Amino acid sequence: MDAATTVLPFRVDFDLKTGLSGARPTIRRHLSQMKGMYADQEAYEAMLREGDPLVYEFYELGLPETPAHISFGCSIVYPGKVGDEYFMTKGHFHTILDTAEVYYCLTGQGLMLMENPEGDVYAEEFRPGNAVYVPGRFAHRSINTGTETMVTFYAFRSDAGHDYGTIEQKGFRKIAVERGGVPVLADNPRWNE
């Protein structure tokens, strides 16, 4: 093993309410960076005129991107809605499509929306203590359906990579919206085949 990929044992402290303690975010996405992700473009533009809220951020430790390592960190999705569609992550496939990922909900509530290239769509609930397994070949998106910050811990093979471009171009077939005070999945009117 060369020096660039050698990692010695280490410990990371997690705050069970806020995620990684003392770490800097790897990515912070504000609403302005989510253009085209929400179905209601008028509501999106109106919200941007009022400000540019932080929608989500995640923290990753930057381990070497080799199959010998497991990347892990936490994702934080803030509460809010664009129109009746809940705040969410952009979502991604892994560049190595067969890569699976595990998420464990620390706080908050929401959904993990998953979709494979063949069009099979699944949604699993996030509540504190729930673990969600995302199989390989599934794009996945975390959605905060609650009124408090949702924090999840995640882990996947370090060389998997992230393909955000496919989702930016096509979207997901389904979106999570509030209907009668509860989250439901609806057809995405902006989905492109």
Contacts in CASP RR format, 6 or more apart in sequence:
PFRMAT RR
TARGET T0000
AUTHOR 0000-0000-0000
METHOD contacts of the structure
MODEL  1
MDAATTVLPFRVDFDLKTGLSGARPTIRRHLSQMKGMYADQEAYEAMLRE
GDPLVYEFYELGLPETPAHISFGCSIVYPGKVGDEYFMTKGHFHTILDTA
EVYYCLTGQGLMLMENPEGDVYAEEFRPGNAVYVPGRFAHRSINTGTETM
VTFYAFRSDAGHDYGTIEQKGFRKIAVERGGVPVLADNPRWNE
1 68 0 8 1.000
4 64 0 8 1.000
5 64 0 8 1.000
5 66 0 8 1.000
5 68 0 8 1.000
5 69 0 8 1.000
7 63 0 8 1.000
7 64 0 8 1.000
7 69 0 8 1.000
12 20 0 8 1.000
12 21 0 8 1.000
12 23 0 8 1.000
12 61 0 8 1.000
13 20 0 8 1.000
13 21 0 8 1.000
14 20 0 8 1.000
14 21 0 8 1.000
14 74 0 8 1.000
14 106 0 8 1.000
14 153 0 8 1.000
15 21 0 8 1.000
16 106 0 8 1.000
16 107 0 8 1.000
17 106 0 8 1.000
17 107 0 8 1.000
17 151 0 8 1.000
18 76 0 8 1.000
18 149 0 8 1.000
18 151 0 8 1.000
19 59 0 8 1.000
19 74 0 8 1.000
19 76 0 8 1.000
19 106 0 8 1.000
19 151 0 8 1.000
19 153 0 8 1.000
20 59 0 8 1.000
20 73 0 8 1.000
20 74 0 8 1.000
23 59 0 8 1.000
23 61 0 8 1.000
24 59 0 8 1.000
25 57 0 8 1.000
25 58 0 8 1.000
25 59 0 8 1.000
26 57 0 8 1.000
26 58 0 8 1.000
26 59 0 8 1.000
26 60 0 8 1.000
26 62 0 8 1.000
27 57 0 8 1.000
27 58 0 8 1.000
28 54 0 8 1.000
28 56 0 8 1.000
28 57 0 8 1.000
29 54 0 8 1.000
29 55 0 8 1.000
29 56 0 8 1.000
29 57 0 8 1.000
29 89 0 8 1.000
29 90 0 8 1.000
30 52 0 8 1.000
30 53 0 8 1.000
30 54 0 8 1.000
30 55 0 8 1.000
31 44 0 8 1.000
31 47 0 8 1.000
31 48 0 8 1.000
31 51 0 8 1.000
31 52 0 8 1.000
31 53 0 8 1.000
31 55 0 8 1.000
31 82 0 8 1.000
32 48 0 8 1.000
32 52 0 8 1.000
33 55 0 8 1.000
34 44 0 8 1.000
34 55 0 8 1.000
34 90 0 8 1.000
35 44 0 8 1.000
36 44 0 8 1.000
36 168 0 8 1.000
36 190 0 8 1.000
37 88 0 8 1.000
37 90 0 8 1.000
37 168 0 8 1.000
37 171 0 8 1.000
38 44 0 8 1.000
38 82 0 8 1.000
38 83 0 8 1.000
38 85 0 8 1.000
39 85 0 8 1.000
39 175 0 8 1.000
39 177 0 8 1.000
39 188 0 8 1.000
39 189 0 8 1.000
39 190 0 8 1.000
40 82 0 8 1.000
40 83 0 8 1.000
40 84 0 8 1.000
40 85 0 8 1.000
43 82 0 8 1.000
43 83 0 8 1.000
43 85 0 8 1.000
44 82 0 8 1.000
47 53 0 8 1.000
47 82 0 8 1.000
47 83 0 8 1.000
53 78 0 8 1.000
53 80 0 8 1.000
54 78 0 8 1.000
55 77 0 8 1.000
55 78 0 8 1.000
55 87 0 8 1.000
55 88 0 8 1.000
55 89 0 8 1.000
56 75 0 8 1.000
56 76 0 8 1.000
56 77 0 8 1.000
56 78 0 8 1.000
56 87 0 8 1.000
56 88 0 8 1.000
56 89 0 8 1.000
56 142 0 8 1.000
57 75 0 8 1.000
57 76 0 8 1.000
58 73 0 8 1.000
58 74 0 8 1.000
58 75 0 8 1.000
58 76 0 8 1.000
58 89 0 8 1.000
59 73 0 8 1.000
59 74 0 8 1.000
59 75 0 8 1.000
59 76 0 8 1.000
60 71 0 8 1.000
60 72 0 8 1.000
60 73 0 8 1.000
61 71 0 8 1.000
61 72 0 8 1.000
61 73 0 8 1.000
62 71 0 8 1.000
63 69 0 8 1.000
63 70 0 8 1.000
63 71 0 8 1.000
63 158 0 8 1.000
64 158 0 8 1.000
65 71 0 8 1.000
65 158 0 8 1.000
65 159 0 8 1.000
65 161 0 8 1.000
66 158 0 8 1.000
66 159 0 8 1.000
67 157 0 8 1.000
67 158 0 8 1.000
67 159 0 8 1.000
68 158 0 8 1.000
69 157 0 8 1.000
69 158 0 8 1.000
69 159 0 8 1.000
70 155 0 8 1.000
70 156 0 8 1.000
70 157 0 8 1.000
70 158 0 8 1.000
71 155 0 8 1.000
71 156 0 8 1.000
71 157 0 8 1.000
71 158 0 8 1.000
71 160 0 8 1.000
72 153 0 8 1.000
72 154 0 8 1.000
72 155 0 8 1.000
72 156 0 8 1.000
73 153 0 8 1.000
73 154 0 8 1.000
73 155 0 8 1.000
74 106 0 8 1.000
74 151 0 8 1.000
74 152 0 8 1.000
74 153 0 8 1.000
74 154 0 8 1.000
75 89 0 8 1.000
75 103 0 8 1.000
75 142 0 8 1.000
75 151 0 8 1.000
75 152 0 8 1.000
75 154 0 8 1.000
76 149 0 8 1.000
76 150 0 8 1.000
76 151 0 8 1.000
77 87 0 8 1.000
77 88 0 8 1.000
77 89 0 8 1.000
77 142 0 8 1.000
77 143 0 8 1.000
77 144 0 8 1.000
77 149 0 8 1.000
77 150 0 8 1.000
78 87 0 8 1.000
78 144 0 8 1.000
78 149 0 8 1.000
78 150 0 8 1.000
79 87 0 8 1.000
79 144 0 8 1.000
79 146 0 8 1.000
79 147 0 8 1.000
79 148 0 8 1.000
79 149 0 8 1.000
79 150 0 8 1.000
80 86 0 8 1.000
80 87 0 8 1.000
80 144 0 8 1.000
81 87 0 8 1.000
81 178 0 8 1.000
84 177 0 8 1.000
84 178 0 8 1.000
84 179 0 8 1.000
85 175 0 8 1.000
85 176 0 8 1.000
85 177 0 8 1.000
86 110 0 8 1.000
86 143 0 8 1.000
86 144 0 8 1.000
86 145 0 8 1.000
86 146 0 8 1.000
86 176 0 8 1.000
86 177 0 8 1.000
86 178 0 8 1.000
86 183 0 8 1.000
87 143 0 8 1.000
87 144 0 8 1.000
88 113 0 8 1.000
88 141 0 8 1.000
88 142 0 8 1.000
88 143 0 8 1.000
88 144 0 8 1.000
88 176 0 8 1.000
89 141 0 8 1.000
89 142 0 8 1.000
89 143 0 8 1.000
90 141 0 8 1.000
90 164 0 8 1.000
90 167 0 8 1.000
90 168 0 8 1.000
91 139 0 8 1.000
91 140 0 8 1.000
91 141 0 8 1.000
91 142 0 8 1.000
91 164 0 8 1.000
91 167 0 8 1.000
91 172 0 8 1.000
92 139 0 8 1.000
92 140 0 8 1.000
92 162 0 8 1.000
92 163 0 8 1.000
92 164 0 8 1.000
92 165 0 8 1.000
92 166 0 8 1.000
92 167 0 8 1.000
93 137 0 8 1.000
93 138 0 8 1.000
93 139 0 8 1.000
93 162 0 8 1.000
93 163 0 8 1.000
93 166 0 8 1.000
93 167 0 8 1.000
94 101 0 8 1.000
94 136 0 8 1.000
94 156 0 8 1.000
94 160 0 8 1.000
94 161 0 8 1.000
94 162 0 8 1.000
94 163 0 8 1.000
95 160 0 8 1.000
95 161 0 8 1.000
95 162 0 8 1.000
95 163 0 8 1.000
96 157 0 8 1.000
96 159 0 8 1.000
96 160 0 8 1.000
96 161 0 8 1.000
97 136 0 8 1.000
97 137 0 8 1.000
98 136 0 8 1.000
98 137 0 8 1.000
99 136 0 8 1.000
99 156 0 8 1.000
99 157 0 8 1.000
99 160 0 8 1.000
99 161 0 8 1.000
100 133 0 8 1.000
100 134 0 8 1.000
100 135 0 8 1.000
100 136 0 8 1.000
100 156 0 8 1.000
101 134 0 8 1.000
101 136 0 8 1.000
101 140 0 8 1.000
101 154 0 8 1.000
101 155 0 8 1.000
101 156 0 8 1.000
101 160 0 8 1.000
102 131 0 8 1.000
102 132 0 8 1.000
102 133 0 8 1.000
102 134 0 8 1.000
102 154 0 8 1.000
102 155 0 8 1.000
102 156 0 8 1.000
103 112 0 8 1.000
103 126 0 8 1.000
103 131 0 8 1.000
103 132 0 8 1.000
103 134 0 8 1.000
103 142 0 8 1.000
103 152 0 8 1.000
103 153 0 8 1.000
103 154 0 8 1.000
104 129 0 8 1.000
104 130 0 8 1.000
104 131 0 8 1.000
104 132 0 8 1.000
104 152 0 8 1.000
104 153 0 8 1.000
104 154 0 8 1.000
105 126 0 8 1.000
105 127 0 8 1.000
105 128 0 8 1.000
105 129 0 8 1.000
105 130 0 8 1.000
105 131 0 8 1.000
105 132 0 8 1.000
105 150 0 8 1.000
105 151 0 8 1.000
105 152 0 8 1.000
106 128 0 8 1.000
106 129 0 8 1.000
106 151 0 8 1.000
106 152 0 8 1.000
106 153 0 8 1.000
107 128 0 8 1.000
107 148 0 8 1.000
107 149 0 8 1.000
107 150 0 8 1.000
107 151 0 8 1.000
108 126 0 8 1.000
108 127 0 8 1.000
108 128 0 8 1.000
108 144 0 8 1.000
108 146 0 8 1.000
108 148 0 8 1.000
108 149 0 8 1.000
108 150 0 8 1.000
108 151 0 8 1.000
109 125 0 8 1.000
109 126 0 8 1.000
109 127 0 8 1.000
109 144 0 8 1.000
109 145 0 8 1.000
109 146 0 8 1.000
109 148 0 8 1.000
109 150 0 8 1.000
110 125 0 8 1.000
110 126 0 8 1.000
110 127 0 8 1.000
110 142 0 8 1.000
110 143 0 8 1.000
110 144 0 8 1.000
110 145 0 8 1.000
110 146 0 8 1.000
110 150 0 8 1.000
110 183 0 8 1.000
111 123 0 8 1.000
111 124 0 8 1.000
111 125 0 8 1.000
111 126 0 8 1.000
111 142 0 8 1.000
111 143 0 8 1.000
111 145 0 8 1.000
111 176 0 8 1.000
111 183 0 8 1.000
112 123 0 8 1.000
112 124 0 8 1.000
112 126 0 8 1.000
112 132 0 8 1.000
112 134 0 8 1.000
112 140 0 8 1.000
112 141 0 8 1.000
112 142 0 8 1.000
112 143 0 8 1.000
113 121 0 8 1.000
113 122 0 8 1.000
113 123 0 8 1.000
113 140 0 8 1.000
113 141 0 8 1.000
113 143 0 8 1.000
113 172 0 8 1.000
113 174 0 8 1.000
113 176 0 8 1.000
113 185 0 8 1.000
114 121 0 8 1.000
114 122 0 8 1.000
114 123 0 8 1.000
114 124 0 8 1.000
114 134 0 8 1.000
114 135 0 8 1.000
114 138 0 8 1.000
114 139 0 8 1.000
114 140 0 8 1.000
114 141 0 8 1.000
115 121 0 8 1.000
115 122 0 8 1.000
115 138 0 8 1.000
115 139 0 8 1.000
115 172 0 8 1.000
115 173 0 8 1.000
115 174 0 8 1.000
116 137 0 8 1.000
116 138 0 8 1.000
116 139 0 8 1.000
117 137 0 8 1.000
119 173 0 8 1.000
121 172 0 8 1.000
121 173 0 8 1.000
121 174 0 8 1.000
121 185 0 8 1.000
122 138 0 8 1.000
123 174 0 8 1.000
123 176 0 8 1.000
123 185 0 8 1.000
124 130 0 8 1.000
124 132 0 8 1.000
126 132 0 8 1.000
126 142 0 8 1.000
126 150 0 8 1.000
126 152 0 8 1.000
134 140 0 8 1.000
139 166 0 8 1.000
139 167 0 8 1.000
139 172 0 8 1.000
141 167 0 8 1.000
141 172 0 8 1.000
142 150 0 8 1.000
142 152 0 8 1.000
143 176 0 8 1.000
143 183 0 8 1.000
144 150 0 8 1.000
145 176 0 8 1.000
145 178 0 8 1.000
145 183 0 8 1.000
169 192 0 8 1.000
170 191 0 8 1.000
170 192 0 8 1.000
170 193 0 8 1.000
171 188 0 8 1.000
171 190 0 8 1.000
171 191 0 8 1.000
171 192 0 8 1.000
172 188 0 8 1.000
172 191 0 8 1.000
173 187 0 8 1.000
173 188 0 8 1.000
173 191 0 8 1.000
174 185 0 8 1.000
174 186 0 8 1.000
174 187 0 8 1.000
174 188 0 8 1.000
175 185 0 8 1.000
175 186 0 8 1.000
175 187 0 8 1.000
175 188 0 8 1.000
176 183 0 8 1.000
176 184 0 8 1.000
176 185 0 8 1.000
176 186 0 8 1.000
177 183 0 8 1.000
177 184 0 8 1.000
177 185 0 8 1.000
177 186 0 8 1.000
178 184 0 8 1.000
179 186 0 8 1.000
END
